[in-house]
Amino acid sequence: MLKEIFHTISAGIELLGVIAIIVGVVSGVWIVAGRKREPGGWEAVYQRYRMSLGRGILFGLELLVAADIIGTVLIEPTVSNLAVLALIVLIRTFLSFALQIELEGRLPWRGSGTPALRRRQSGADEADADRPMG
């Protein structure tokens, strides 16, 4: 009985992970399809699309890893299943790590990025970046 409950919970979390990825794809397509004239043109639209898609994939991967952990540890905790879980978590963690670096342009533990990245994210143009502060 308890095994079926955890299996249902794990399947529900997996479904949420897949839905998160689909929502990321759909919102990215929505951004491109509904684009209006933006100061950065297509490049700005493409960057917004990538951010939306990447965030959806990251969130979905995190949910899928959680579902795998619940499914393996609580439902079928065999050595073979734990080895498969370790490999799946390793691959998904690497994908999440690589996506975060690609999206944010920095290592996850490096704070909010370089000063140039913070200026870019805040919308400052390149002319402002070249001016001395103060």
C-alpha positions as MATLAB code, in Angstrom:
seq = 'MLKEIFHTISAGIELLGVIAIIVGVVSGVWIVAGRKREPGGWEAVYQRYRMSLGRGILFGLELLVAADIIGTVLIEPTVSNLAVLALIVLIRTFLSFALQIELEGRLPWRGSGTPALRRRQSGADEADADRPMG';
ca = [
       0.000    0.000    0.000;
       2.703    2.490    0.984;
       4.719    1.490   -2.081;
       1.819    2.409   -4.378;
       1.425    5.798   -2.680;
       5.105    6.628   -3.193;
       4.929    5.338   -6.775;
       1.959    7.656   -7.427;
       3.798   10.588   -5.832;
       6.905    9.852   -7.919;
       4.840    9.605  -11.122;
       3.098   12.888  -10.267;
       6.417   14.669   -9.766;
       7.690   13.214  -13.064;
       4.573   14.543  -14.786;
       5.175   17.985  -13.256;
       8.757   17.860  -14.567;
       7.593   17.103  -18.090;
       4.925   19.827  -17.846;
       7.577   22.333  -16.698;
       9.686   21.552  -19.764;
       6.657   21.844  -22.064;
       5.688   25.178  -20.474;
       9.254   26.421  -21.054;
       9.059   25.454  -24.728;
       5.585   26.946  -25.208;
       6.478   30.201  -23.445;
       9.630   30.464  -25.551;
       7.633   29.983  -28.750;
       5.095   32.502  -27.463;
       7.886   35.037  -26.970;
       9.115   34.557  -30.533;
       5.633   34.449  -32.095;
       4.391   37.496  -30.223;
       7.538   39.535  -30.599;
       7.155   43.218  -31.079;
       9.746   45.688  -32.118;
      12.380   45.475  -29.453;
      15.474   47.659  -29.146;
      17.745   44.643  -29.588;
      15.817   43.194  -32.549;
      15.893   39.466  -33.179;
      18.926   38.978  -30.957;
      17.023   40.245  -27.914;
      14.032   38.045  -28.785;
      16.312   35.031  -29.219;
      17.982   35.676  -25.855;
      14.572   35.901  -24.140;
      13.537   32.672  -25.883;
      16.701   30.888  -24.705;
      16.221   32.081  -21.133;
      12.597   30.921  -21.049;
      13.400   27.557  -22.599;
      16.456   27.030  -20.405;
      14.591   27.856  -17.198;
      11.821   25.428  -18.130;
      14.337   22.674  -18.820;
      16.253   23.365  -15.597;
      13.117   23.295  -13.477;
      11.875   20.170  -15.233;
      15.214   18.400  -14.723;
      15.169   19.221  -11.018;
      11.693   17.731  -10.670;
      12.674   14.635  -12.662;
      15.699   14.075  -10.418;
      13.472   14.385   -7.332;
      11.038   11.854   -8.801;
      13.875    9.444   -9.591;
      15.195    9.706   -6.036;
      11.761    9.048   -4.548;
      11.110    6.221   -6.986;
      14.412    4.492   -6.361;
      15.038    5.031   -2.682;
      11.498    4.577   -1.391;
      10.032    2.113   -3.903;
      12.793   -0.220   -5.164;
      16.018    0.326   -3.153;
      18.156   -2.376   -4.791;
      21.876   -1.963   -5.481;
      21.227   -2.130   -9.211;
      18.517    0.559   -9.045;
      20.712    2.765   -6.850;
      23.543    2.494   -9.407;
      21.167    3.467  -12.205;
      19.849    6.333  -10.058;
      23.388    7.566   -9.424;
      24.089    7.610  -13.161;
      20.797    9.360  -13.968;
      21.346   11.976  -11.250;
      24.916   12.529  -12.448;
      23.814   13.066  -16.052;
      20.891   15.320  -15.125;
      23.018   17.323  -12.699;
      25.652   17.833  -15.395;
      22.935   18.974  -17.825;
      21.517   21.394  -15.246;
      24.986   22.718  -14.473;
      25.820   23.189  -18.168;
      22.482   24.889  -18.856;
      22.902   27.280  -15.957;
      26.360   28.268  -17.157;
      25.037   28.730  -20.696;
      22.106   30.867  -19.565;
      23.790   33.001  -16.934;
      27.327   33.111  -18.288;
      28.835   32.222  -14.928;
      29.434   29.355  -12.561;
      26.467   28.782  -10.213;
      28.456   29.563   -7.063;
      29.924   32.843   -8.399;
      27.223   35.174   -7.068;
      25.332   37.465   -9.386;
      27.961   37.548  -12.108;
      30.574   39.974  -13.270;
      29.930   43.732  -13.281;
      29.571   43.623  -17.080;
      26.974   40.852  -16.833;
      25.052   42.770  -14.168;
      25.031   45.854  -16.426;
      23.810   43.769  -19.363;
      21.054   42.228  -17.266;
      19.985   45.607  -15.909;
      19.679   46.992  -19.441;
      22.628   49.394  -19.404;
      24.068   49.962  -22.851;
      27.696   49.584  -23.855;
      28.333   53.332  -23.710;
      27.480   53.327  -20.019;
      29.789   50.358  -19.476;
      32.769   52.314  -20.805;
      32.167   55.370  -18.631;
      34.058   55.536  -15.324;
      31.824   55.150  -12.308;
      31.465   57.866   -9.719;
];
